Amino acid sequence: ALLCRGMQASKNKNTDKAEPFYRLSVPKQKTSSEIINEARNVLRTLRTRRPFTPREDQRKLFGSGSTQAPQNRPPSVFSLHASSFDLAESRPVSGVRLSPLDHKPVLVTFAKDEDSSISLPKPPADAAEVRKVSSARARLFRRTSQGNFLSAKMVSPDQNEEKLDSEEPAMMSNLCRSNDNCLAEQRSYTPFNDENRKLICNEHISRSEREDFLKGTAGKFLFQLRGESDQIKKPGRSSSWPRSTGWKRRVTGLEDETRINESEEEEIFWHIKILPILHELEKVEENIENLCLACTKLYQALNEGNMLGKRFKRRSVLLKTLYKLVDVDSDPLCLKLAKIILAMKVDGKNLLSVCKLAFKICRNEKNDYIIQNDRLLDCLLEVLRTEDLQKSNEALLYCMGAIKFMSGNAVLLNEMVNKGAVEMLLQLMKQINNIKENDTYFSNLGHLLVQLTATLRNLADLPPARRQLICNGAVSELCVALEQRINAKDVCTYIVRIFSKLSSYNDFCAALADCSRCYILFLALLNKHQKQQDLVIRIIFILGNLTAKNNQAREQFFKEKGSVDTLISLFQTYRELDLNAQKWYHEREGEGKKRPKHPSEAEDVLIKLIRVLANLSIHPGVGAALAAAHRVVELLVTVLEYKSVDDSEELVISAATAINNLSYYKVKSSAVQDKKLHIAEILLKLLMSNNMDGVVEAVRVFGNLSQYHEICDFIIQKKIYKFMIALLDAKNQDVCFSACGVLLNLTVDKNKRAFLMEEGGIGKLVDCLRDFGPADWQLACLICKTLWNYSENITSAASCFGEDTDMLLVLLTSLLDEELALDYSLDRDLRDYNKLYWEREFKPVAEKLLDRIQSHHSFLPTVTITPF
């Protein structure tokens, strides 16, 4: 009986029909040997490089490849000054929301009441009386352009509701509120542009005097104020303050007292710790280093005094000082300022301006080092976490842009992962995805989504971030965003880049394959952006990854409507582009134009596209359908026709692999079968090349095609068999394996067996058995099958095998000895596989061959069998 690749000897005399070169016998239960054998013998997937994304030369809000017109998107470059901030928004948050006044408040004069706890300050009678006031107290209460430092604004008793006007600088701080009384204190404000006046203290007061005042007089005043407020709360005491029926009680007496105490402590802390630093910051003529140092001290002091946030009473004075310093052109100083301003929880226009300030700092890559040391990232992440998406969408855009720039730095990128940025960004994406297309914010949020997805793309480089992306459901959210923004190429490009990176990893690839909508989305994108090479090549790369190891993914993609038609259309488009590029270089060779060493953009798309076809053909049903798709086979053949392996190695070898996979299927109306002779002719060019990978791939195709008598005749006629025999000397297992497969199929025809003796084929097969047999039972089995077919009509072992007979007997005897043949030094799994394959595949054929040779040999030589 004749043996073909993957077959055992037949038990009857009838010659079995030759099996395909790569066909594997299908047992009832697939064993590990068949599983491993499948990777080598049957059909093979293709690998390729991930598309390269060049780094942007400059940090911009939108990259150079953005398809949006500049007038339709927020700017990356802008001017930012102190005037960009809104001073009216710097007011502290009031504990009570009051109604607006219908008229201007009027001071009401009350009759002298001996029982009054607090009396209103009286205006001095004359200038002489003014001089009687102590200098420290006069300085504390001196009148500024905004009014007295401390005054009581009184309204008539019948005024039920009042509210601070939004345009008025809100320097009022409630010290005590009850149903019956209210004490208000208006803080003084001194403009910074008045060089003759500073905060509280003027140039005539020395530092020592100022400190004495802060520690002495101010403290006594606050203590006295506290005592007076305590008197107000005593029952039975009448008050000189008017009652307002519109007030509601907000806190209990204990809470009220606590608030007063806190207010006093805040006053003392302000004067002792904060105010001196603000004076330092007013000295704009100071060098940048001193200003930065003062900002550092200010942040520490504010943090120590629990004054960060919105409820700090003197917040307006502080922020105005900081806003003024924005005009100083210094990134290190602006970094300090941005950190403090963000920590003060500004909103509205001020939040937008400070986010732009952070964006401007982060845009300069040289600032990465100082950003690492100043924890600006924490403040920006807090903005993302707390700000309203619709209300602050523009501020969030620049905040996210700054974070995107930071993600370009390896140190900051790792810091982001450690601070939970991945989960935070996915939550933000989920909020954006919940905004519907007909919403007024939908378009603007697309700009934010560009920054967000660009940041996720950078984070995808880190293993911890990849795990977090999988655990937090990134696949589904990215697919939703892709579906909603399918017309926004910038967003699509970044999301596809994320998938391109992550689909190279098995766990993420499996998660993406489970998202059934992804195939429809990818096809829709390919059809919509067919000529956008950067987008197309990445989608094709992703599809290649999905179909590389997942049979379900192969089937699901193939069943999507128009999937194969889309691939064919892309193939045609980029083949034309590649042909035009090739023609252009050919016409300009005399002008010194040389072909690029790396694949062109069009060629790279074709490489990835052919990989998808090759991977899809692994699935039995899909592979058979593609083998019958004449247009697919024609396009693959044209690649081999107009491309050489020397100029386009990866493309040519990929095309040969795809044809090899399709040639495995013997189906009706097979396009490969119809074109088999033409394919064999164009493969000769590849077979005779100096590229060993290309040679091996061509040999594999000949292995499948040599099932057909026409191809066997072609091989003999063109003397290709001599080349196959010569390859047995390659000392490479895979090369010998492929060549031996072709020789095996040739020996099926008894009229073609004599060729093995012509070029010393028997001796080379025996040498391969000796060199690779114990380490490669698949190859050893293939050699024995070839020799079995060759020796079908044997009359004498010596005449059949010549001088190699004795060596063959020794080898077969040794290889059939289990103790000698099996290497027990291998790990258990590999040892079990070797033993299984040895028992099921090699041993039956080798025993029959040994028995045939011994029965036709006159005597056995005396030899010593040694372990391999």
QUIFEN-V803217 format. One record per run of one state. SS is the DSSP state (h for helix, s for strand, l for the rest). FROM is the first residue (numbers start at 1). TO is the last residue. If there is no record, write none. Layout:
SS;FROM;TO
SS;FROM;TO
This chain:
l;1;31
h;32;41
l;42;69
h;70;72
l;73;81
h;82;84
l;85;86
h;87;90
l;91;126
h;127;132
l;133;134
h;135;141
l;142;143
s;144;144
l;145;146
s;147;147
l;148;171
s;172;177
l;178;181
s;182;186
l;187;206
h;207;215
l;216;216
h;217;233
l;234;252
h;253;282
l;283;287
h;288;304
l;305;314
h;315;325
l;326;330
h;331;343
l;344;347
h;348;363
l;364;364
h;365;374
l;375;375
h;376;386
l;387;392
h;393;406
l;407;409
h;410;418
l;419;420
h;421;433
l;434;441
h;442;459
l;460;462
h;463;471
l;472;473
h;474;484
l;485;488
h;489;502
l;503;505
h;506;513
l;514;516
h;517;528
l;529;532
h;533;549
l;550;550
h;551;559
l;560;562
h;563;587
l;588;588
h;589;591
l;592;600
h;601;616
l;617;619
h;620;627
l;628;629
h;630;642
l;643;648
h;649;663
l;664;670
h;671;674
l;675;675
h;676;687
l;688;691
h;692;705
l;706;708
h;709;717
l;718;719
h;720;730
l;731;732
h;733;746
l;747;749
h;750;752
l;753;754
h;755;758
l;759;760
h;761;775
l;776;776
h;777;790
l;791;796
h;797;815
l;816;817
h;818;821
l;822;827
h;828;855
l;856;868
